[in-house]
Amino acid sequence: FEYRMRHSSGDWYWILIRNKVFARNKDGSVREIIGTATDITERKHAEENAKFINTLNNALRPLADPEEIKAKAARILGEYLGADRCAYAEIEADENYLDITCDYTRGATPSIVGRFGVDDLGPGVLRLMRMDLPSVVNDIEAEESAKTDLSAFRRAEIQALVCAPIIKHGHFVARMSVQQKTPRRWLREEVEIIKIVASRCWESVARARALRRVREGEERLRRITDATQDALWEIDLKTRRLWWSEGARPLFGHSPGELEIGLEDWYSGIHPEDVDSVHAKFEMFLRSDGHDCNDEYRFRCAD
């Protein structure tokens, strides 16, 4: 069986006990038992963290709004660790300021949403962030010298914290901070899970913004195609298949779907007196380094 036992360090360790009857009395009752005790703390933490990451992924996957992603990740991480505050911050392009647009707080812990200098937690924390190393503080009052300015920590009611940075292409782009109002001895497994969540959050936010840009681009293209009477087309040179906008319907009498055909099928619709010239000119354009190609020809419409 498995249970937790307090270690001399004050931490709770998971123990696996295996017992076996070694000897019995004449009446069959147990006289001696031999047993083993195994530390399974690391395995249990790994199982718990794997379950947590799965829960986090399932919660973030359907979200499309970057702000919702940041808020959800901060709340799930803060509740899992029993922290007083959890905040995801994005670093501005000049790396001089950071923005916290949402945070998780427990109880009466105040929010720290706002724009701050990138060294808001002191030069020591910033130095570690830019080295792609987590900053781990168990008790800020005990660990810092009397000369250190702790006013920012006291205003935010921070006694213990872990900050995990995100570095992309050599630039400090984001961080996840988990904070406690009282001293706390952070476990190695907790620091690792904070680093994982920071990375998951950044990836999810980046993906959501990329999808938003794609949708906005598609919407701009739709408005352009709706506003013009011309038919827009695109060719996939690997498959040699064509795509047409809605403008193809009045121009050719075909729906765009009917015109999603191979290039050779398109050539077959061109007037016999024009097709050789069009074919030669377009194939030459594909082999050239030119940027523009204009041509005039006759094409058989649906009627």
Phi, psi and chi 1 to 4 in degrees:
 res  aa     phi    psi   chi1   chi2   chi3   chi4
   1 PHE       -  162.9   54.7   94.3      -      -
   2 GLU  -119.0  143.1  -59.1  172.9   -4.8      -
   3 TYR  -159.0  169.3   61.8   90.3      -      -
   4 ARG  -104.4  140.6  -76.5  167.3  -72.4 -174.1
   5 MET  -132.7  139.8  176.5  175.3  -74.5      -
   6 ARG   -76.0  126.5 -169.9  179.2  -65.7  -81.4
   7 HIS   -80.5  163.4 -170.2  -94.9      -      -
   8 SER   -61.8  -21.9   59.9      -      -      -
   9 SER   -75.1  -12.6   64.9      -      -      -
  10 GLY   100.2  -11.8      -      -      -      -
  11 ASP   -80.8  156.2  -64.0  -29.8      -      -
  12 TRP   -91.6  124.9  -70.1  100.9      -      -
  13 TYR  -107.2  142.2  -83.2   33.9      -      -
  14 TRP   -86.3  131.4  -83.7   97.1      -      -
  15 ILE  -123.1  134.7  -55.4  -63.5      -      -
  16 LEU  -105.7  122.7  169.8   63.1      -      -
  17 ILE  -107.6  129.7  -64.0  -65.2      -      -
  18 ARG  -121.9  121.7  -64.3 -173.2  179.7   93.5
  19 ASN  -117.1  148.8  -62.8  -35.3      -      -
  20 LYS  -144.8  135.3 -174.0  176.4 -179.5   61.9
  21 VAL   -67.4  123.9  174.6      -      -      -
  22 PHE   -96.6  -35.7 -173.5   68.3      -      -
  23 ALA  -153.5  150.6      -      -      -      -
  24 ARG  -124.7  154.8  -65.9 -177.9  179.7  -86.5
  25 ASN   -75.8  171.1  -62.0  -49.2      -      -
  26 LYS   -61.9  -29.1  -69.6 -178.6  178.6 -179.5
  27 ASP   -84.5    4.3   62.0    1.2      -      -
  28 GLY    93.4  -10.1      -      -      -      -
  29 SER   -72.2  155.8   60.6      -      -      -
  30 VAL   -74.4  130.4  175.7      -      -      -
  31 ARG  -105.7  -41.6 -171.4  175.5   71.0 -161.4
  32 GLU  -136.7  142.6  -66.9 -177.6   49.1      -
  33 ILE  -126.8  136.6  -64.9  176.3      -      -
  34 ILE  -112.9  139.4 -172.0  170.4      -      -
  35 GLY  -147.8  166.3      -      -      -      -
  36 THR  -127.9  149.7   61.9      -      -      -
  37 ALA  -124.5  124.2      -      -      -      -
  38 THR  -120.9  133.8  -54.6      -      -      -
  39 ASP   -76.6  114.5  179.4    1.6      -      -
  40 ILE  -116.0   22.5   59.1  170.2      -      -
  41 THR   -58.3  -46.7  -55.0      -      -      -
  42 GLU   -62.0  -41.7 -172.6  170.7  -24.6      -
  43 ARG   -64.5  -42.6 -169.7 -159.9   81.1 -164.4
  44 LYS   -65.0  -41.1  -64.2  -66.6  -74.7 -171.8
  45 HIS   -64.0  -40.9  -75.9  164.1      -      -
  46 ALA   -61.9  -41.5      -      -      -      -
  47 GLU   -65.1  -44.3  -68.5  172.7   -8.2      -
  48 GLU   -64.3  -41.5  -67.8  168.1   -0.4      -
  49 ASN   -67.6  -38.9  -72.6  -13.2      -      -
  50 ALA   -63.0  -41.4      -      -      -      -
  51 LYS   -64.2  -40.4 -177.0  178.0  179.2 -179.1
  52 PHE   -65.1  -45.1  166.4   76.4      -      -
  53 ILE   -61.8  -38.7  -67.9  -61.2      -      -
  54 ASN   -63.6  -42.0 -175.0   57.4      -      -
  55 THR   -62.5  -43.5  -61.4      -      -      -
  56 LEU   -62.3  -47.8  177.0   72.2      -      -
  57 ASN   -59.8  -43.2  -71.4  -20.6      -      -
  58 ASN   -64.2  -33.0  -70.1  -24.1      -      -
  59 ALA   -75.5  -35.5      -      -      -      -
  60 LEU   -84.6  -28.7  -61.7 -175.4      -      -
  61 ARG   -54.8  -44.9 -170.4  174.3  -63.4  113.9
  62 PRO   -80.2   -5.4   28.7  -34.8      -      -
  63 LEU   -82.6  138.0  -59.0 -178.9      -      -
  64 ALA  -116.0  -11.4      -      -      -      -
  65 ASP   -97.0  120.2 -179.3    5.7      -      -
  66 PRO   -53.6  -37.8  -27.4   36.0      -      -
  67 GLU   -67.2  -38.9  -66.5  -54.5  -48.0      -
  68 GLU   -64.8  -38.7  -71.5 -174.8   22.4      -
  69 ILE   -62.6  -47.8  -68.6  170.6      -      -
  70 LYS   -62.7  -43.5  -70.4 -175.4  -77.1 -175.3
  71 ALA   -65.5  -42.5      -      -      -      -
  72 LYS   -66.1  -44.2  179.0   76.9   74.0  172.1
  73 ALA   -62.8  -42.9      -      -      -      -
  74 ALA   -64.3  -42.7      -      -      -      -
  75 ARG   -66.1  -46.8 -178.9 -177.1   63.2   78.8
  76 ILE   -62.9  -42.6  -68.4  175.9      -      -
  77 LEU   -67.9  -44.9  178.2   59.5      -      -
  78 GLY   -61.1  -42.1      -      -      -      -
  79 GLU   -69.5  -38.3  -69.9  177.8  -13.3      -
  80 TYR   -63.0  -40.1  179.0   67.1      -      -
  81 LEU   -90.3   -5.1  -64.9  178.3      -      -
  82 GLY    63.8   38.0      -      -      -      -
  83 ALA   -88.9  161.2      -      -      -      -
  84 ASP   -82.8  -29.7  -70.3  -43.7      -      -
  85 ARG  -152.2  145.4 -176.6 -170.6  -66.7  116.6
  86 CYS  -143.7  129.0 -176.2      -      -      -
  87 ALA  -142.4  136.4      -      -      -      -
  88 TYR  -102.4  125.3  179.7   80.7      -      -
  89 ALA  -116.8  139.5      -      -      -      -
  90 GLU  -106.8  134.2  -67.8 -177.0  -61.7      -
  91 ILE   -88.8  132.1  -46.0  -55.7      -      -
  92 GLU   -69.0  161.1  -64.6 -178.7    5.4      -
  93 ALA   -56.5  -34.2      -      -      -      -
  94 ASP   -80.3   -4.7   59.9    7.3      -      -
  95 GLU    61.3   24.0  -64.7 -171.8   35.6      -
  96 ASN  -101.4  -22.9  -68.7  -37.5      -      -
  97 TYR  -134.2  158.1  -66.6   91.0      -      -
  98 LEU  -130.6  154.6   59.0   83.8      -      -
  99 ASP  -121.9  125.8  -65.8  -66.7      -      -
 100 ILE  -110.8  108.9  -60.0  174.3      -      -
 101 THR   -97.6  -12.6   54.4      -      -      -
 102 CYS  -161.9  153.3   54.7      -      -      -
 103 ASP  -151.0  162.0   59.8   -0.3      -      -
 104 TYR  -101.0  132.6  160.4   79.7      -      -
 105 THR  -131.9  148.0   59.4      -      -      -
 106 ARG  -107.0  134.1 -178.7  173.2   63.4  174.7
 107 GLY    61.7 -131.5      -      -      -      -
 108 ALA   -90.6    9.6      -      -      -      -
 109 THR   -60.7  128.0  -55.8      -      -      -
 110 PRO   -72.9  150.8   26.4  -34.6      -      -
 111 SER   -75.2  152.1  171.0      -      -      -
 112 ILE  -120.3   26.3   55.2  170.4      -      -
 113 VAL   -60.2  133.6  167.6      -      -      -
 114 GLY   158.0 -174.3      -      -      -      -
 115 ARG  -109.7  130.2 -177.0  170.9 -176.6 -101.7
 116 PHE  -134.9  161.0  -55.5   91.2      -      -
 117 GLY   -64.7  147.5      -      -      -      -
 118 VAL   -65.1  -17.4   74.7      -      -      -
 119 ASP   -99.7   29.8   59.7  -11.9      -      -
 120 ASP   -59.9  -26.3   60.8  -31.7      -      -
 121 LEU  -101.9   15.4  -63.3  176.5      -      -
 122 GLY   101.5  157.4      -      -      -      -
 123 PRO   -64.8  -29.9   22.5  -32.9      -      -
 124 GLY   -64.9  -44.6      -      -      -      -
 125 VAL   -65.1  -44.0  172.4      -      -      -
 126 LEU   -62.3  -39.5  178.6   58.6      -      -
 127 ARG   -60.6  -43.7 -177.2  171.3   59.2 -106.0
 128 LEU   -65.9  -39.9  -69.4  172.6      -      -
 129 MET   -58.4  -46.0  -63.2  -65.4   97.8      -
 130 ARG   -72.6  -15.1  -72.9 -178.1  165.8  154.8
 131 MET   -92.0    4.8  -66.5  170.6   62.1      -
 132 ASP    61.7   40.4 -160.6   13.3      -      -
 133 LEU  -123.0  142.2  -64.3  172.1      -      -
 134 PRO   -72.5  148.9   27.8  -35.1      -      -
 135 SER  -102.6  123.4  174.1      -      -      -
 136 VAL  -121.9  118.4 -178.5      -      -      -
 137 VAL  -124.0  120.3  177.6      -      -      -
 138 ASN   -88.6  -34.0  -63.1  -46.5      -      -
 139 ASP  -156.5   99.3 -174.7  -14.6      -      -
 140 ILE   -61.5  -35.9 -169.7   67.2      -      -
 141 GLU   -68.1  -35.6  -60.9  -75.3   -7.9      -
 142 ALA   -83.4  -30.1      -      -      -      -
 143 GLU   -89.4  -23.6  -65.0  174.6   22.0      -
 144 GLU   -96.2  154.1  -65.2  -65.2  -27.7      -
 145 SER   -74.9  164.7   68.9      -      -      -
 146 ALA   -64.7  -21.8      -      -      -      -
 147 LYS   -83.1  -13.2  -63.8 -179.3  179.7  179.5
 148 THR   -72.2  134.0  -57.2      -      -      -
 149 ASP   -79.1  110.7 -178.8    8.9      -      -
 150 LEU  -106.5   17.9  -60.2  179.7      -      -
 151 SER   -61.7  -38.2   57.3      -      -      -
 152 ALA   -64.4  -40.1      -      -      -      -
 153 PHE   -66.5  -41.5  -71.1   87.0      -      -
 154 ARG   -69.3  -38.1  -70.4  167.4 -177.8  153.3
 155 ARG   -62.8  -38.7  -77.9 -164.4  -57.3  -88.7
 156 ALA   -87.2    0.4      -      -      -      -
 157 GLU    58.5   49.7  -59.5 -179.0   20.1      -
 158 ILE  -109.3  122.3  -59.8  172.0      -      -
 159 GLN  -110.1  -31.7  -80.9  -74.6   94.5      -
 160 ALA  -141.0  146.4      -      -      -      -
 161 LEU  -160.3  159.9   81.9  155.0      -      -
 162 VAL  -129.6  129.4  174.9      -      -      -
 163 CYS  -117.9  126.0  -86.6      -      -      -
 164 ALA  -115.0  122.3      -      -      -      -
 165 PRO   -87.6  160.2   34.5  -35.6      -      -
 166 ILE  -120.0  119.6  -63.1  -65.7      -      -
 167 ILE  -113.2  126.6  -56.9  -67.7      -      -
 168 LYS  -129.2  123.0  -65.6  -64.9  176.6 -178.9
 169 HIS    53.7   39.3  -53.2  -64.2      -      -
 170 GLY    81.7    3.7      -      -      -      -
 171 HIS  -115.4  139.5  -65.0  -77.5      -      -
 172 PHE   -77.0  110.4  178.2   30.6      -      -
 173 VAL  -112.8  -22.2  -63.1      -      -      -
 174 ALA  -165.2  167.8      -      -      -      -
 175 ARG  -153.2  151.6   78.7  178.4 -170.6 -156.0
 176 MET  -113.5  127.2 -178.9   68.1   81.3      -
 177 SER  -120.9  129.4  176.5      -      -      -
 178 VAL  -117.7  128.5  180.0      -      -      -
 179 GLN  -130.4  152.1  -55.8  165.8    3.0      -
 180 GLN  -129.7  142.8 -150.8   75.8   25.9      -
 181 LYS   -81.7  -11.6  -63.6  165.3   67.8  174.4
 182 THR  -126.6  160.6   55.7      -      -      -
 183 PRO   -56.1  144.7  -26.5   36.3      -      -
 184 ARG  -150.0  134.4  171.7  170.4  176.3  167.2
 185 ARG   -89.4  105.8 -177.1  175.1  175.6  -86.6
 186 TRP   -75.4  133.3  -59.7   99.0      -      -
 187 LEU   -83.8  153.2  -57.6  178.2      -      -
 188 ARG   -57.4  -40.0  177.5  177.7   58.1   83.9
 189 GLU   -65.2  -33.6  -66.1   82.2    5.9      -
 190 GLU   -68.7  -40.8  -67.0  173.3  -27.5      -
 191 VAL   -62.5  -41.4  175.9      -      -      -
 192 GLU   -64.2  -40.4  -71.2  -57.6  -47.4      -
 193 ILE   -68.3  -33.8 -153.9   71.5      -      -
 194 ILE   -65.0  -41.0  -66.5  168.8      -      -
 195 LYS   -63.1  -40.9  -69.7  164.7   59.6  178.2
 196 ILE   -64.6  -44.9  -69.0  172.0      -      -
 197 VAL   -65.5  -38.9  175.1      -      -      -
 198 ALA   -58.1  -45.2      -      -      -      -
 199 SER   -65.8  -43.6  179.7      -      -      -
 200 ARG   -61.4  -41.2  -70.8  -74.2 -160.5  -77.0
 201 CYS   -64.2  -46.6 -170.9      -      -      -
 202 TRP   -61.2  -45.1 -174.2   88.6      -      -
 203 GLU   -62.0  -42.7  -67.9  166.1   -2.2      -
 204 SER   -67.6  -40.9  -63.2      -      -      -
 205 VAL   -65.3  -43.6  167.5      -      -      -
 206 ALA   -62.7  -41.3      -      -      -      -
 207 ARG   -65.4  -42.1 -178.6  172.0   59.6 -108.2
 208 ALA   -63.0  -40.6      -      -      -      -
 209 ARG   -69.2  -36.7  -74.2  176.8  174.7  154.0
 210 ALA   -64.5  -43.6      -      -      -      -
 211 LEU   -64.4  -36.8  -70.6  173.0      -      -
 212 ARG   -64.6  -40.9  175.2  178.9  -70.7  177.4
 213 ARG   -64.0  -38.7  -72.9 -167.2  -66.2  -89.8
 214 VAL   -63.3  -46.4  169.2      -      -      -
 215 ARG   -63.1  -40.4  -72.7 -165.8  -63.7  -90.3
 216 GLU   -65.8  -38.1  -69.8  172.6  -12.7      -
 217 GLY   -65.1  -41.4      -      -      -      -
 218 GLU   -64.2  -38.3  -69.2  174.0  -16.4      -
 219 GLU   -67.6  -39.8  177.4   60.0   21.5      -
 220 ARG   -63.2  -42.1  -77.2 -165.3  -62.7  -89.4
 221 LEU   -63.2  -40.8  177.4   59.9      -      -
 222 ARG   -61.6  -43.1 -173.0 -167.0   63.9   76.5
 223 ARG   -65.1  -38.1  -69.3 -162.4  -61.4  -92.2
 224 ILE   -65.5  -46.4  -68.7  171.0      -      -
 225 THR   -66.6  -33.2   56.9      -      -      -
 226 ASP   -70.1  -29.5  -72.0  -12.6      -      -
 227 ALA   -85.2  -17.9      -      -      -      -
 228 THR  -106.9  151.0 -179.5      -      -      -
 229 GLN   -88.2   -7.7  -64.8 -179.8  -10.9      -
 230 ASP   -76.4  155.8  -66.2  -25.2      -      -
 231 ALA   -95.9  126.4      -      -      -      -
 232 LEU   -95.7  142.6  -56.3 -178.1      -      -
 233 TRP  -139.9  160.9   64.7  -82.4      -      -
 234 GLU  -145.3  144.6 -178.0  179.1   20.5      -
 235 ILE  -121.4  135.5 -177.4  171.6      -      -
 236 ASP   -90.5  107.6 -176.3  -27.1      -      -
 237 LEU   -69.9  -17.1  -67.6  176.9      -      -
 238 LYS   -76.3  -45.7 -178.5  177.7  -68.0 -173.8
 239 THR   -94.7  -14.0   63.8      -      -      -
 240 ARG    57.7   37.5  -65.8  175.6   73.2   83.6
 241 ARG  -107.8  151.6  -66.4 -168.0   67.1   81.3
 242 LEU  -107.4  146.1  -64.5  162.0      -      -
 243 TRP  -122.5  139.1  167.1   88.6      -      -
 244 TRP  -127.0  151.6  -72.6   85.1      -      -
 245 SER   -83.2  177.3   69.7      -      -      -
 246 GLU   -63.6  -19.8  -78.8  -66.6  -28.1      -
 247 GLY   -63.5  -14.0      -      -      -      -
 248 ALA   -70.5  -26.2      -      -      -      -
 249 ARG   -62.4  -55.1 -169.8 -175.4  -59.5  -85.5
 250 PRO   -69.7  -25.5   25.3  -34.7      -      -
 251 LEU   -76.1  -43.0 -173.2   61.3      -      -
 252 PHE  -113.9  -12.8  -59.5  115.9      -      -
 253 GLY    80.2    8.7      -      -      -      -
 254 HIS  -113.7  150.9  -68.7  -77.3      -      -
 255 SER   -76.4  157.2   71.0      -      -      -
 256 PRO   -55.2  -37.7  -27.2   36.1      -      -
 257 GLY   -62.5  -37.2      -      -      -      -
 258 GLU   -69.4  -22.3  -67.9  171.0  -28.8      -
 259 LEU   -94.9    1.3  -70.6  172.1      -      -
 260 GLU   -80.2   73.7  -72.1 -175.6    6.8      -
 261 ILE  -123.0  174.4   56.0  178.6      -      -
 262 GLY   -73.3  159.6      -      -      -      -
 263 LEU   -61.7  -37.9 -173.0   58.4      -      -
 264 GLU   -64.8  -36.3  -61.0  -53.1  -38.0      -
 265 ASP   -63.7  -35.1  -62.4  -43.8      -      -
 266 TRP   -66.6  -43.8  177.5 -105.3      -      -
 267 TYR   -57.6  -36.2  -74.7  143.2      -      -
 268 SER   -67.5  -18.2   67.5      -      -      -
 269 GLY   -88.4   -7.9      -      -      -      -
 270 ILE   -80.4  147.4  -62.3  175.3      -      -
 271 HIS   -55.2  137.8 -167.2  -77.2      -      -
 272 PRO   -54.8  -31.1  -26.0   34.4      -      -
 273 GLU   -79.3  -14.0  -65.0  179.1    6.6      -
 274 ASP  -106.3  -23.8  -59.2  -27.5      -      -
 275 VAL   -62.4  -41.0   64.8      -      -      -
 276 ASP   -64.1  -41.1  -70.7  -18.3      -      -
 277 SER   -67.1  -44.4  172.2      -      -      -
 278 VAL   -62.6  -45.2  171.5      -      -      -
 279 HIS   -60.4  -48.7 -175.9  -80.2      -      -
 280 ALA   -63.4  -44.3      -      -      -      -
 281 LYS   -65.4  -42.2 -172.9  173.0 -177.9  178.7
 282 PHE   -70.7  -41.0 -172.0   64.4      -      -
 283 GLU   -64.5  -36.8  -66.5  -63.4  -36.2      -
 284 MET   -65.8  -38.9 -176.3  179.4  -64.7      -
 285 PHE   -63.1  -40.4  169.6   67.3      -      -
 286 LEU   -63.4  -30.8  -66.8 -179.9      -      -
 287 ARG   -88.1   -9.1  -67.8 -168.6  -63.7  -90.1
 288 SER   -92.2  177.4   73.0      -      -      -
 289 ASP  -103.8   19.7   58.1   -1.5      -      -
 290 GLY   -74.4  164.2      -      -      -      -
 291 HIS  -111.5  -16.3  -62.9  -72.7      -      -
 292 ASP  -132.6  146.6  -60.0  -66.6      -      -
 293 CYS  -146.2  122.8  178.1      -      -      -
 294 ASN  -122.6  141.6  -58.8  -57.7      -      -
 295 ASP  -156.8  159.3 -156.9   -2.5      -      -
 296 GLU  -127.5  136.6  -62.9  178.4   -5.6      -
 297 TYR  -162.2  168.4   55.4   87.9      -      -
 298 ARG   -99.4  140.6  -71.8  163.4  -72.7 -176.9
 299 PHE  -133.4  140.2 -170.3   86.1      -      -
 300 ARG   -78.0  119.3 -174.2 -178.3  -61.8  -81.2
 301 CYS   -80.5  174.5  -65.9      -      -      -
 302 ALA   -63.0  -29.6      -      -      -      -
 303 ASP   -88.5      -   58.6    0.1      -      -
